[in-house]
Structures are given as C-alpha cells and as structure tokens.
C-alpha cells in the first residue's frame, strides 16, 4: 500500500510495459502504425453473452471492486474481437463510492445519489479519495498487464463536470437543470465542487497509472449540454487540472464527450493528446476544429462509427467503416472506435467483423 501511495504522487514509469509495436499506442502518439488500430467504448459489457453469464447475481459496483472479475471481464472482448486495446472494466462513479459517497448503480436507471450535493456545506463535506481506497482497481490493473501480452490497457475516469452532474442532480438527467442552476447561481460553490472532483479523478487515474495502464481516457459524457462559453468558464480549468496532472506519466491522454462537436478545440486545449469524436461530427471536420494554436503537431482523433449503424447490415457497416477511415486520414493519427459506447443489444459478431474490416485497411 505504501508503494502505491508514493507512486500516486508521481506516477511510476517503471510499472509500465514497453509496447513499441502497439498500433493503438503508435497512433495515439501521432505515429503511423502499419494498420489502423481499433477498440470500442463499452466493449466489455452487456453485448457479450459471456459477460452476462459471469455477472449473473453480482451487482455492478461489487463487480468493479473484485480484481479477478474485473480482469476477466476486461479480457473478454480482447479474446473475442481481437481489438488493439483493452479498457479497464469499471464505472465513472467507482472513485466516488470508494471515497465514501453514498450512491448506487440502479439497473435501468444508472447512478443514484442518496444525498445530492447542492450547497457549499455539502461540497465541504464531500470526502477526498486516497489511493488505498481503490487498491482493488490497481490490483486488477496489475493482473491485466500480466494477462494482456502486447495488447495495450486503457484506464479511465469520469471528468469533473460529468461527476458533478450526477452528484448535483442525484442521478441521470436529461436537461441538467439543477447542475446548471448551481453553476450559474453560485459559481464559487461550483468551482469548489469541480476542484474537489478533479482531485478525486486525478487520484484515481494516478493509481491506475502506478499499477501499469498504458493510456488513460477522461470521459466527460455530458459536457455537450454546455455552450462553448460556459464550458470555458465553468469546466475547462478543472479538466485541464486533471489532464495536466498526468503529463509526467508519459502516456496518451484521451478526452471524450458526447455531443461535443462545438467544444472540440477547447477539449484539446485542456491537455488531451487524443480527442474522441462522437458520430455527429465527421472526423475531417473535427480535425479542422481541433487545429487550434499552440500545438506543434496535428490532432489525433478517436472515433466515430454510429453505434446504431451496427444494426443496419453488412453493406452499411462496410461503407461506414470505409468512410470513417478515409475521413480519419486528415488527422495526424486515428484510432478507430464508435462514436459512443456499444449498445447492449449489439450482435458481438458484427463488432468482430468491424475489427476485421479496420485491420484490413492500411493507414
């Protein structure tokens, strides 16, 4: 435990594998791999029958804190699909639960918070996270780095805004009205909340890095609900704190949000090495929006097949994969992915076909 706490202050590069031939890592660093790399958000989950069988009778949060279960679930899509990267099986609320926030993941609803945070007093009472509290996650990472061979492992965390939206609303929200009300009416409390959440996300990601993940992704799932002006004022400083706090780890940092086409340039400015693009924005358009001043190299993008296209038949899938790869050539580097997560009803055989199609295309 002492070693992990020490490493969390400065991520230990010695814990990380050297994977110079990983197509995913080469592309994520803006290089030219021999083939276009591919992985899928939510690739480990309900679309796989082996996942459903393994999770039977085990609640989501219990699974996230069981290292052996996390390892097996994370490995399942790697075995089945042959993707170029695994993403740690977890949930963005895991560090909040580990810190002591009273919440649960309710089937069919999502995260539900027992006592929503809507005042300065509630923010002050929000617990901090110590790396020892996510030791089961770090243990799972160590198991995975031994099991994955040459396949890269991505760790992740929820961005401060998205975590705040759950804490303030008390659960998922369509309009984020309570979140925005706090943001507009009491900016001092708002920034205090996001600063605390940035620290929690940073501690969680540093623990994963110390255990050996090869890249990290910061999910700001709901940032697309904001205007560019509000994003810059109320969110950007806190996402920057997280991503800048990982700079010395020397791994690719991916930043992704849904409906964030208008925010792409600012998301890159936050410190992302790779910006995930949802299906609404063509990748070549995204590249032009990401070409903001202050960067020596061109943008690297991740995405962005519409998850619903996987239900449209082989011809549509082939056409869409080819289109996205063509559009991705406008970027310095391109990691093929969906424009959001795998939908639960997706036929896993179609995902395997997508991997084969992508791998059959040279960069």
Buried (B, 14 or more C-beta within 10 A) or exposed (E): EEEBBEBBEEBBEEBBBEBEEBBBBBBBBBBEBEBBBBBBBBBBBBBBEBBEEBBEEEEBBEBBBBBEBBBBBBBBBBEBBEBBBBBBBBBBBBBBBBBEBEBBBEEEEBBBBEEBBBEBEBBEEBEEBBBBBBBBBBBBBBBBBEBBEEBBBBBBBBBBBBBBBBBBBBBBBEEBEBBBEBBEEBEEBBBBBBBBBBBBBBBBBBBBBBBBBBBBBBBBBBBBBBEBEBBBBBBBBBBBBBBEBBEEBEBBBBBBBBBBBBBBBBBBBBBBBBBBBBBBBBBBBBBEBBBEEEEEEBBBBBBBBBBEBBBEEEEEBEEBBEEBBEBBEBBBBBBBBBBBBBBEEBEBEBBBBBBEBBBEBEB
